[in-house]
Amino acid sequence: MTSAPIHRRVMVKLSGEALAGAAGSGIDQPTIDRFAADLVCAQALGCAVAVVVGGGNIFRGVEVSARGVSRETGDMMGMLATVMNGLALETAIARAGAPARTLSAIVMPQVCEPYSIQRARKHLELGRIVVLAGGTGNPYFTTDTTAVLRAAELGCDAVLKATNVDGVYSADPRRDPAARRYDQLTHREAIEKDLKVMDGTAFALARENRMPIIVFSIAGANAITAVLRGEGRATFVSD
């Protein structure tokens, strides 16, 4: 890896569903190993890397309210699922050859370190990939919002939002062949067009903090590294 990255410190957002691979649920080991290897290659470019993981492959809190579980309780259960994913990703990153630490917004010292801005920044400065779990530690906030919040707190240059498609579309391109793909958008346009690639709170927070968001497909090998080298297809959302 010789090309300099277009950003020096980034926040990568990985959904829980992505970790499931073709299985659709649980953790698919070859998939998580591929993501880990890509993160290690991204760091080798000279980029400090933090990652926010979702938990939808294990548990989706928003789906249980109809079954008699409160939204607050469901969201907390979903946050616990992100911790399991974070620990699995940390282990895979270590196997791929880079040091990593999982930090959780929900304090559980027997499992992993509690999140603080100072601790996370120190790990990044020491050359570790930081895996952020537990969401914000509060219900009603998505892991997309968590990614933008943590990116702002840690002084990241951009949020890299990994998806199943190669950018932002006006509709789901897998269902609507007439969906329009955007190469560039402003935060305002993303909010006004109600584009579903991230929730409105995340876009609003990114706009307030002038945080660029790069939306790309995680399907291919070295997808994260390609984005950092300015290669491949992606949608750039910025002011």
C-alpha positions in Angstrom: 0.0 0.0 0.0 1.7 3.2 -1.1 -1.1 5.6 -2.1 -1.8 8.2 0.6 -5.3 8.1 2.0 -7.7 10.9 1.2 -8.5 11.1 4.9 -6.2 10.7 7.9 -8.8 9.7 10.5 -12.1 8.0 9.7 -15.1 6.5 11.3 -16.4 3.4 9.5 -20.0 2.4 10.0 -20.7 -1.3 9.6 -24.2 -2.6 10.0 -24.9 -5.8 11.9 -26.7 -7.2 8.8 -23.4 -6.9 6.9 -21.6 -9.1 9.4 -24.2 -11.8 8.8 -23.1 -12.3 5.2 -25.3 -14.5 3.0 -26.7 -16.3 6.1 -28.8 -13.3 6.9 -28.4 -13.6 10.7 -25.6 -14.3 13.2 -22.0 -13.7 12.4 -20.5 -15.2 9.2 -16.8 -15.8 10.0 -15.4 -15.4 6.4 -17.3 -12.1 6.1 -16.1 -10.6 9.3 -12.6 -11.8 8.5 -12.8 -10.0 5.2 -13.9 -6.8 6.9 -11.2 -7.1 9.4 -8.5 -7.6 6.8 -9.8 -4.5 4.9 -9.7 -2.4 8.1 -6.1 -3.5 8.7 -5.2 -2.5 5.1 -6.9 0.8 5.5 -4.8 1.5 8.6 -1.7 0.4 6.7 -2.3 3.3 4.4 -1.5 5.6 7.3 -5.1 6.3 8.4 -6.4 6.1 12.0 -9.5 3.9 11.9 -12.5 3.7 14.3 -15.5 1.5 13.7 -19.1 1.7 14.9 -20.9 -1.7 14.6 -24.6 -2.3 14.5 -26.4 -5.3 16.0 -29.2 -6.1 13.6 -27.7 -9.5 12.7 -28.4 -10.6 16.3 -31.2 -8.5 17.5 -33.2 -5.5 16.3 -34.7 -3.5 19.1 -37.3 -1.7 17.0 -38.9 -5.0 16.0 -39.9 -6.1 19.5 -42.2 -3.3 20.5 -45.1 -5.1 18.8 -44.4 -8.1 21.0 -45.0 -6.4 24.3 -41.4 -5.2 24.9 -41.0 -1.5 25.4 -39.0 0.5 22.9 -36.5 1.5 25.6 -35.9 -2.2 26.6 -35.7 -3.3 23.0 -33.1 -0.6 22.2 -31.0 -1.7 25.1 -31.1 -5.3 24.0 -30.0 -4.2 20.6 -27.1 -2.3 22.1 -26.0 -5.4 23.8 -26.0 -7.2 20.5 -23.5 -4.5 19.1 -21.1 -5.4 22.0 -21.1 -9.0 20.8 -20.4 -7.9 17.3 -17.7 -5.6 18.5 -15.9 -8.3 20.4 -16.0 -10.6 17.3 -14.7 -7.8 15.1 -11.9 -7.0 17.5 -10.8 -10.6 17.6 -10.9 -10.8 13.8 -8.8 -7.6 13.5 -6.2 -9.1 15.8 -6.0 -12.2 13.7 -5.5 -10.0 10.7 -2.4 -8.5 12.3 -3.4 -5.2 13.9 -4.1 -4.3 17.5 -7.7 -3.4 18.3 -9.8 -2.4 21.3 -13.6 -2.6 21.8 -15.0 0.3 23.8 -18.7 0.2 24.9 -21.0 3.1 25.8 -22.7 0.6 28.2 -20.3 0.1 31.1 -19.4 -3.6 31.4 -15.7 -3.7 32.6 -15.5 -7.5 32.7 -16.2 -7.6 29.0 -14.6 -4.6 27.4 -13.4 -1.0 28.2 -16.0 1.7 28.8 -16.1 4.4 26.2 -14.7 7.8 26.8 -13.4 10.4 24.3 -10.0 10.5 26.0 -9.6 6.7 26.0 -10.7 6.3 22.4 -8.3 9.0 21.2 -5.4 7.5 23.1 -6.0 4.1 21.5 -6.1 5.7 18.0 -2.8 7.6 18.8 -1.2 4.3 19.8 -2.0 2.8 16.5 -5.0 0.7 17.5 -8.2 0.2 15.6 -11.0 1.3 17.9 -14.3 -0.7 17.7 -17.2 1.3 19.3 -20.1 -0.7 20.6 -23.2 0.0 22.7 -24.5 2.7 20.5 -24.7 6.0 22.3 -25.7 4.2 25.5 -29.2 5.6 25.2 -32.4 4.4 23.6 -34.0 6.0 20.5 -30.7 6.7 18.8 -29.5 4.6 15.8 -25.9 3.4 15.2 -25.8 5.7 12.2 -26.3 8.6 14.6 -23.7 7.0 16.9 -21.2 6.9 14.1 -21.5 10.6 13.3 -21.5 11.6 17.0 -18.3 9.5 17.7 -16.7 10.8 14.5 -17.2 14.4 15.8 -15.9 13.6 19.3 -12.8 11.9 18.0 -11.9 14.5 15.4 -12.5 12.2 12.4 -12.3 13.7 8.9 -15.2 11.7 7.5 -17.8 8.9 8.2 -17.5 5.9 5.8 -21.0 4.4 5.6 -20.8 0.8 4.3 -23.9 -0.4 2.6 -25.1 -3.1 0.2 -25.2 -0.7 -2.8 -22.6 1.6 -4.4 -23.9 4.9 -3.1 -27.0 6.8 -2.4 -30.1 6.3 -4.6 -33.4 8.1 -4.8 -35.1 4.7 -4.1 -34.0 1.2 -3.4 -32.2 0.2 -6.7 -32.9 -3.5 -6.0 -36.6 -2.8 -6.2 -36.9 0.2 -8.5 -34.8 0.0 -11.7 -35.6 3.7 -12.3 -33.9 4.8 -9.1 -31.4 7.6 -9.6 -27.9 7.3 -8.2 -26.2 10.4 -6.8 -22.5 11.0 -7.0 -22.6 14.0 -4.7 -25.2 15.5 -2.3 -25.3 18.1 0.4 -26.5 17.3 3.9 -29.5 19.5 3.3 -30.4 17.7 0.1 -30.1 14.3 1.9 -32.5 15.5 4.6 -35.0 17.3 2.3 -35.2 14.3 -0.1 -35.6 12.0 2.9 -33.0 9.6 1.5 -33.1 6.4 3.6 -29.4 5.5 3.6 -29.0 7.1 7.0 -31.6 8.5 9.4 -32.4 12.2 9.5 -30.8 12.7 13.0 -27.5 11.4 11.7 -27.6 13.7 8.6 -28.6 16.7 10.7 -25.7 16.0 13.2 -23.3 15.6 10.3 -24.5 18.9 8.8 -24.1 20.7 12.1 -20.5 19.4 12.5 -19.6 19.7 8.8 -18.8 16.0 8.7 -18.5 14.5 5.3 -20.2 11.1 4.8 -19.0 8.7 2.1 -21.6 6.0 1.2 -20.2 2.9 -0.6 -20.7 -0.8 -1.1 -18.9 -3.1 1.3 -19.6 -6.1 -1.0 -16.2 -6.2 -2.7 -12.8 -7.0 -1.3 -10.8 -4.1 0.1 -13.8 -1.8 -0.3 -12.9 0.4 2.6 -9.3 0.7 1.4 -10.5 1.6 -2.1 -12.6 4.5 -0.8 -9.6 5.8 1.2 -7.5 5.8 -1.9 -10.2 7.7 -3.9 -11.1 4.7 -6.0 -14.3 2.9 -6.7 -17.9 4.2 -6.7 -19.3 6.1 -3.8 -21.6 9.0 -3.0 -20.1 12.0 -1.2 -22.4 13.9 1.2 -20.9 17.2 2.4 -21.7 20.9 2.6 
